[in-house]
Amino acid sequence: MSFNQKNHIRCFFFIFFVFFSCNKETDDQGAVLARVKDKELTIKKLEKDLKPEQRKPNQIKNYINDWVNQTLLFEEGIKNNLHKDLFLIEMKNKYFKRLVSETFLETKTFLPDLISKDEITKYYEKNKLSFSRLNEEALVYHFSVFSDNEARIIQKKLKKKKSGTVLDSLFIQYGVSLKKIKKGRVPEILDKHVFKDNAVGVLRPLFFLNKYHIIEVVKRYKKGSLVGLDDAYDEIYQRIIKQKQLAKKTKVLDSLKSAYNVFINSDYN
């Protein structure tokens, strides 16, 4: 058994022990993961801070180390009376005030109702020109492998244009699906490889970052061409949400200004 394998096993048993071996003294908070003087980091605290998908061994290890470091530094800061520093107190109060304000506004502008497809379609038709492409784009299949021979096999299969299970299994095997890339948004060598001309089809293999890249350009989109409704759907959804939230925010603030009899000097209004 290799050294790395032994380390992985030790790490697994450590996490297993931490999560499942709580004693009677820590039943309410779970096992203690770390301690700095009288401050304790428990399982319950970790579960509160980290979502289940964030609890991989290395993530837990980093979380514990960060907690220890922050606790040590905070304790030293207290010793140096930084908690009484007027500037820090003012900053804390400003942050808390902003946090309360923003939380209140979020509760008042929350939109529980979904935006309808009809509403999104109407927005697209009305604002179609705002969805023109700023750069060239290409719809591609992108494979990357370590072997030159494997790259040429993929290239050959793609060029045969066989539909059905043979081609489908190729995409499944390499986890490849159609995706759009924008000119200027990929590494320069790939950018030149894909956008050097207007050709579509399977490009020659490109060796880059210790891998062979096989790219099939299925379709190209010129700069200035319109983005279709399907591709613009998510962006439109977010635009409408923001517009509605802004309208609600204005309404809430106008109502509060009336209720609190707000005065603003005319020289600054």
Disulfide bonds with the S-S distance in Angstrom:
none
